[in-house]
Amino acid sequence: MTLLRVAEPEEERAQRLEREFQAVLDAAVDAVVLFDHDGRIELLNHAGERMFGYREEEVIGLKVNILLPEPYRSQHDDMLRRYIEKGETRIIGTGREILAKRRDGSEFFAEFAVGRVQGTLPPRFAGFIRDVTVRRNAEEALRFSEAQLTIAQEIANLGNYVVHFDGRYEDYWSPHLYRVLGKRHEDGPVSVYEYLQSRIHPADEARWRQARDELDAGARVMDIEYRIFHPDGSLRYVHHIAQTTRSPDGRVLREVGTLHDITDRRRAEDEARQMQDRIAHFGRISTMGEMAAGIAHEVNQPLTAIATYAQACQRLIASEEWSREEIAQALEHIGAQALRAGEVIRRLRSFVRNREVRREQVDANRLLEDVLTLAQTDARHHGVRVILEPSPRTLLVQADTVQIQQVVLNLVRNSIDAMLEVPEARREIVLRAQLDSEHDVEFMVADRGMGLDEARIAELFNPFFTTKPGGTGLGLSISRSIVRAHGGKLWCSPNPGGGACFFFSLPAVSPAQSNSSG
């Protein structure tokens, strides 16, 4: 069956079209304003009412430029007149961004497009206005953020990049990344890794490739420091951090990374480390100077014995009443005493010589035993007993032996000096190593001296603070720097029995770490 469309009366059709047109206007998000050839408003939709704060009936018959501030208000009338008189389409059929004005006088950024209503004489026009304040604010905030980011990157000497592996977008280099890597803008686009490949220091290339391969294979992040040759011929240290974004099937879609030029920091660290080593070396020499009397006595004893046995041999030979056994026994004593003196000299030379820092696994008990050997003579010289309380178990730390010996020996020397004014019966130092509650190895040097009040304890580790008449005030400061460099801490507390207890802790080496390193 064929349905016949009944012709719609013209008047009803016009009414229907008008209703539909009104519905479109009411549903529009943007403001719509109709105006005649004189620029007088004929219609303002609901969005326009909300946007400008006028009711439609208030603006009907008013000039459309009431919605614009100066200079746009005057310009709009002139451009409309030139279009009607000369056909200049400076605003008709085009869109532009201008300032608009609300009823309350406030202004906002808007996109304004004007179109002519076809088939009307005199001409009529439709204006479409969109509030772009939010977009403009977002763009301004983005520009501000980018400017702040650029300033921050310049201050930090850091640049960032984005690599798009899916080809949807161009790769991005931040402005400061060009300066970090020495790349010129006019050289054309190149991937970060392609540019870096020819500039990696040969000694770092294998580590760099391994880090890249691990990132490609699924590692969450790459974090590596390496050296590059800058185009200006200098060698730079960079800290490279990168992270990837992957698709559900595991393909790498994007990589975001930063390259931080840490050359100045590394040089400063090297200089600080060298300065600390020189200061520590000075501290060891200073400590040996304070122990000079005891050291001289320790060396003088075997030398005196050697001279005595040599004179005895001479007398035996002169008397011609000697036997081979007597001479052999005297020579054996001479050899033993020479080895004893040589061992003292060897230990002292090892302790005071300027050398490269070398960390290795050290037994805490053995370390205290070696210090006791160095300190015992000086302690006896001042009537001080040194008691060693070793841990019943093996406690390992990763440390430079000589530096940690310097710390303990410096604490022992301070304890000896602290007890010079107390009766000799009380002059006692206890050396101890044990595992603390945090599973670090804790070393203790405790004395029975005059003790320290809270004010002195607070100042004790500051450089140049000293309680000794001839002290430099550097010993404890150097010791704290050494302990901190080893990842530990150094502190002091009163000894319950009178005197002071100095403690320092170092991270313990676990059995698993010890086995793997072995």
Protein Blocks (a to p, Z undefined) as FASTA:
>chain_A
ZZddddddfklmmmmmmmmmmmmmmmpmbdcddddfkopafbdcfklmmmnopafklmgo
pafklmpccfklmmmmmmmmmmmmnopafkgopacddddddfkopacdddddddddehia
cdddddddddfklmmmmmmmmmmmmmmmmmmmmmnopacddddfkomaccdddfklmmmn
opafklopadfklmmmmmgcfklmmmmmmmmmmmmnopabdcdddddddfkopacddddd
ddddddfkopafbdcdddddfklmmmmmmmmmmmmmmmmmmmmmmmmmmmmmmmmmmmmm
mmmmmmmmmmmmmmmmmnopacfklmmmmmmmmmmmmmmmmmmmmmmmmmmpccdddddd
ddfklmmmmmmmmmmmmmmmnopacdddddfbdcdddddfklmmmmmmmmmmmmmmmmmm
pcfklmccdddddddfkopacdddddfbebpafklmmmmmpghiafbfkbghlmmmmmmm
mmmmnopacdddddfkgpaddddddddddfklmmmmZZ
